Amino acid sequence: MLIVGLIGGIGSGKSTVAEMFCQLGAKRIDADQIGHEILQRPDIQIAARNRWGDSIFDANAKLNRKALAQIVFHPSETGREELRFLNFLVHPLITQKIEDQIRQFSESGSECCCLILDAPLLLENHWEKKIDYLIFVDASQSVRVARTQRRGWTSAELDARENTQLNINEKRRMADWIINNSGNLDETLDHVKEIWQNLQTLTRK
Ligand code: ATP
């Protein structure tokens, strides 16, 4: 089974492309989803409350990710320090969970030939060692601004988050394939199918 990493700028369409691969028969590990689940763990919530106080919890004592994002993506040295703390808290657990899921997939005897590791911070966390090939989902800055505005983000919020990540050109340069997802979904699906055909002919690195 091949393990293929999926990266790209924020709002580029990684989840959309991952879903297309799944429709063709791939399995997916969703690192964002794992991260969200880890933030719900009681031990992590205690550590978060100790660090950031009650203001990041709503009236039902549920961690408010938007409030936490405002702290850790604040474009200042304080923001960067808080993000380092959050990463220190959750990234080892996310890494562990990804490794567990990869192991479970490979031991399951599944017929599936390809596991997509949908992990925006794959390179930042050095998870490239876990994968065989890397796909970069590309979309222009203006398209990504428009897409993330639909979720209520300003372009400054998009910039603040992207500035905490490895440079987007550097990420693109590392990829084995680049999928242009600035156009319509049919065009993207055609490219996904092309890569899918290629993947059938490849073996693990
Ligand atoms: P994030 O970086 O936040 O995880 P993402 O890269 O996974 O985002 P998606 O969630 O797949 O991006 O896409 C962002 C938004 O853009 C979604 O609302 C999705 O439906 C839409 N979208 C993705 N691709 C296209 C496309 N080719 N045409 C139109 N809309 C698209």
Residues whose N, C-alpha, C, O or C-beta is under 5 A from the ligand:
A	BS01	ATP	G9 I10 G11 S12 G13 K14 S15 T16 R147 N181 G183 N184 L185
